[in-house]
Amino acid sequence: MELPGVPSVVLEDLKGAALDAGMPRLALVGGVVRDLLLHRHYGRPWVGVPDLDWVVEGQAARLASVLQDRCGQQRVTAVQEHGAFGTVALQLDGFPLDLATARQEHYPAPAHNPVVEGGTLSADLVRRDFTINAMALDLISGELVDPHGGQRDLAQGQLVFLHADSVSDDPTRVIRAARYAARLGLVLSPESTRQVVQTLKRWPWAWRSGDAPETAPPALATRLRMELDRLLEREPWREALDLLEEWQALTLLDSALQRDPQRTRRLLWGQRLGLPLMPLLLAAAPDPSVLARRLQIPGQQQQWLEQMLELRSWLLDSAPPLDASPSTWSKSLEQQGWSPQAVALMVALQPLHWRPLLRWWGRWRHVVSPITARELIASGWQAGPGLGDELRRRRRLLLDQGR
């Protein structure tokens, strides 16, 4: 076996340790196998991998121990064992390796966390999401293990769920499908598309009907948010979100997001303003702060969405006229205490008042009095409320000079 950028001695010593430990199989798994085949057979650029994932038929901790004995502690470093998960992370000659005991799993109920126990490499591959991700390279035999036709589906340029209950077991696989399709230029197979549509039609949760979030499967919200984070932060998000809309899959979050014609424009605006894309995506929901809490997005982003809703109401009821002076807009906004990010979120929604909001966010809020309090005191002013009033007056004059 050869891996671009990985010295052969690393693979040789890993194989030798597995043989010394009596391991029947030690296999490279995960996206690296898929990407290696795409590179070798279809000319896709090889971008490397941050670490290498290996599945062991046997105990991962045992393999790590034998590897340390074989190579010594100077070469085997940063060893972290996670006994509850049967995994060991380490570095061999500085290359990160993740060793995992082969496992099998079953889902006690749709969308709940799976029950996991020890198993074989074949059983471990059944746990994967798509056929193209259920391949392995056995380091001991040199064999490409492909029990589910991943090579065939790569050649046909399609994504195929591994079994008929893939989406029912874990609906976040739909978001993963959009990620891979957008990044790799693949198409969801007709049968897999039907599985998505049919599962979403009969799905037994209550989020879409407005029931309390605790009625949803308890493990689902965190997994949804994690997959969305990966999609928005690492993938061609426009193409991926368009695919989710095409598959009617944005109802996983909120049915209103399925009918969101301003989505791309809003997210592009948010990118220009340096905002994270998650709150921008959720902003089109009827109550984005409730949806944000369901998905457990960071608390600061939840606060921005709550302030954005307050700002939206304020614009309807109490905002200055559109042609009001910069100082009037600045004073009115700053009295409310909203964060600049909440204002930027509102700009991305493009309300009637978006231009003065954008000017405040981009310029006006950074304007300060041309003279400091120390300089005023040096010129004869006394410390006290009057000093602050004078600083604010001079800032207002400076703001309005440039209108």
N, C-alpha and C positions, 0 to 999 in steps of 0.2 A: 504494500500500500504506500502511495506517495500523496502527501498533502502539500500544496504550494505554501512556502514560507515556514514549514515545520521541519526542523532537522530530522534526518532519518534515525539518528541515535535516540531521539525521544521516543519514537514509535517502536524501535527495536527493544529498548529497555522496558517499555510498558508491556510489550508482548512477552518478553522474557519473564517479567514478574508474574503475569497471568499464568504462564505455563508452570512456573515454580510453585504457584499457589494452587495448581490443579483446577483452574477455572476452565470449564468447557467452552465458554464463549465470552469474548470481550469485544463489543461492537460500538463503533462510532455511530451516533444517531442524531436526529434533529435536522434543522435547516441546512447545516453544513453539507450533508450528504446530497440533498437536493441541489444546492448551489454548485457543488463540485460536478455533478452530472451536467448541469446547465453549462458550466464552464467548459468541460471536456468535449461535450457532444454538440453544443449549440452555440459556442463562441461567446457566451455571456462573460462580461468582465469579472475577474475574480477580485473581490474586495477584501478577502481575508475574513477571519472570525475572531471575536474578542476572547473566546475560550472554546474548548472542545468538550462535548458531552459524550460520555461513554456509559453504556449499560453493561453490567457484569452479571453473568449467571453464577451466582455465589454472593459472598459478602463484600461489599465495597470497602469496608473497613479492613478486612483481611488483605485485600489487594494493596491498599495503601501501605499497610505495615510491611508486606513483602517488598514493595517498591522502595521503601525507606531502607530496608536491610540491604537490598541489592545495590542501590545508588548512593546511599549515604545522605546525611542531613545537609551537607553543603549543596547538593543538587536538588533534593526534595525539600521544599520550603513552604511556608504559609499554609500548613495543614490545618484544616478546619473540618471536624467531623460532626455531622448532624445525625445522631443515632436514631432519633424519632422518625426520620425520613429515609434512613438507609443510604445517605449520601456522604461523600467526602470531597471537599474542594482542596486542591493543592496546586503547587507549581513545580514543574520538572524542568530544570535548566531555564527557569524564568517563564515557561509557557504554562498558562492556566489550564488545568484539567479538572473536570467535574466528573466524578465517578458515582454511579448510582446503581444500587442493587435492582435487578430486574423485578418488575412489579406487575400485578394485574389488579383490575379494579371493577367495581360495579356501582351503579347509581341507585341508592335506596328509593329515590323519588326524583321526578324530573326537576332539573336545575339545582338540586342540592349538591353538596360536596360529595365526591365519591368515597366509597370505602376501599382502601388500598391494602394489598397484602403481597407477599413475595410471589414471584412467578418466573417464567422463562422469557427469553428475548422475544419469542413470537407473541406471547401474551402482552409483553410491554408495548410492542408495536401496535397492538389492537387498541391501546389507550389513546393513540394519536388522533388528530382531527381529520386530515386528508390523506389520500393515498400517496401523494407526493412527499408527505412528511413521515410516512410509515415505512421508510426504507432504512437499512443499516449496512454498514461496512464492517464485516467481522475481521478484526485485526489478526486473529489466530489462524483462520482458514484462508483469508484473503477474499472471501465470498461477498458478493453484494446480495443482501437478503431483501427480497422484494415480494412478500407474499400477497400483496393487494394490488399489484399492477401500477405502481407509481411511475415506473419508466414509461410505460405505455401512455399514461395520462400526461406526463411531461411532453412526450413527443406530439400528442394531440393538442397541447396547449390548453388543457382544461383542469379545473379543480373539481375533485369528486370527494364527497364525504365518505368516511370509512365504512359506515353502516347506516341502516335505515333510521336509527334513533339518535343519530349524532346531534341534531339540532335540539331534539327533545331533551336529551341528557344535559346539554350545555348550550343554551342559546347564544352565548358569546362567541361561539364558533362562526356565527353569521358575520359578526364584525371582523373576525380573523379572516374569513373568506374575502371580504372586501379589501382588507389590507394586502393580502397576497395577490389578488387579482389586479389591484392598482399598481403594485410595485413590480410584479413579474410579467404583467401583460397577459394574464390568463383569463379564461372565461369559465364561469360556473356551469357545470354540465346541466343539461335539461333535467335529469332526474334529481340532481341536487337542488336545482332551482325549485322544482315542485316540492321537495321536502321542506324548504324554507317557507314557501307560501302556505302549504297545508298545516305546518306546525304552528305558524303564527295565527292562523285562523282559529285553531282549536285550543290555543294555549291556556292552561288553567290558572293563570294568575289574575289579579284584579287591578293592576296599576292603571290600565287604560280606562277603566270605568270610574276612576277617581277615588277608589277605596284607600284606606290607610296603607302606608308603605309597608307596615309590618305584616300585611297579609301576603306579600310577595315571598317567594322562596328566600330564606334568610341569607344564603350564600351568594345570591345572584348580583346584588347591587355592587359589591366590591369588584367582582370579576368584570362586570360591564364597564365600570369606570376605568379599570386598568387597561382593558382592550381599547377603549376610546382614547385614553391617553396615548397609547402607542400609535394609534391611527393618526391622531392629530399632530403628534410631535415628530414622528419618524417617517410617515408615508406620504405619498401624493394624495393629500386629504380631499381635494376637490373631486378627483375621480372616485375615490373610495366612498365618499358620502353620496355621490350620484348613484353608485351601484346599490347602496343600502336603500336609497329611495326607490330605485327601480324594482328592488325585491320586496318592497313594502315593509322593510325591516326596521325603519326608524320608529315604528310603533313600539319597538322594544323599550324606547325611552319615553315617548309621548306622541300620541297620534297627531298632534298639531305640528310636530317637526316633520311629519311626512308630507305636509302641505306648506312648504316654506320657500316661496319663490325668491326671497331676498337672502337666502342662506349664503351663497357664494359671495355676493357683494359685501355682506356684513362681515364675513370672516376675512376677506381681503382687506377691508378697512381696518379691522382689528389688528391684522398683521402689520399694517403700516404704522399703527399707533403703539406697537410693541406689547400687545395684550396676549395672554394665553388664549388659545382657541376654545377651550372647553366652555367657559362662561358665555362666550359669543354664540356657540352652538345652542346652548340651553336658553338663551335670551328670548327665543321665539315661542317658548312654551307659555301656556296661559298663566302659570305661576312658576316662573323659573327658580325662585328660591326654594319652593317645595321640591321640585325635581332635583335641584342641587343637593339638598339634604338627603334625598333618597339615594343618590349616587355617591354620597359621601365625598364630594370634591373638597379641596382644601378650604378651611374655614374662612380664610381671607377672601377667596373668590366668592364664597357664599355671601359674605358681607358686601362685596361690590354689587352683586346682583340685587340684594335687598335695597341698597342705596340707589341703584338704578331705577327701581320701581318707585321709590320716593321721588326721585328726580323727575320721572315721567309724569307723575301726578302734579308736581310743582309747576312743570312747564305748561300743563293744561290750565292750571288755576291761578298761578301767582307770578309767572315769569314776566320780566320787563318786556316792553315792545321790542320787536326785532331791531329797530333802528336806534335803540337806546345806546348811550355812550359806553365805551369800554369800562369806565370806572363804575357805572351803574350796574352793568352785568357782573363785573368782578365782585363788587360789594354784595350783590344779591346772592351770588353763588357761594361766596366764601362764608357768608353768615350761616349757611346751612350745614357746613362742616363735612360735606361729601368728599370722598377721596378723589384724586385725579383719575384713578382707574375707573371709578363709577361713571364719571363724566365722559371718559373716553368710550366706555361701553355704550352710553347713550348716543354719542356721535356716530358710532358704527351702525346704530339703528336708523340713522338719517331722519330724525324728526324735523318738523318745520323749523325749529330753532337750532339746527345743527351747526350753522356757521359761527354764531357767537360762542357756542360751547367749544367748538374746535379752536377758535382764537384764544379763548381763555386757557384751554388746555395747553396749546402750543406756545403762546406768547405772554398773555396778560398776567397769568399767575406768577411768572418769573420776574415781573417788573417790581422794583423796590424804589423807595424814596431816593432821589439823587444825592441826598445829604444824610449822614448818619446821626443817631442820637448824640453821640459823643461830640460831633461837630456842632450840633445845635447848642449843647451845653457850653462848649467853648466860646460860642458867640453870645452867651448871656442868657440862654433859656434855663429855666428851672426844671429839675426832674419832677414828674407828676403826670396826671392825665392830659394836661395841655400839650405836653411834649409828644405823646402818642398821637393826639389829634393832628398836630402839625405834620408829623411824619406821614400820616395817612393822607392829609390834604396834598402834600407835595407828590405823593405817589399817584393820586388821582389826576393831578395836573399833567404829570408825565404820561400816564396812560392815555389821556384824551388828546395829547398833542399829536399822537400818531394815527388818529382815526381817519 
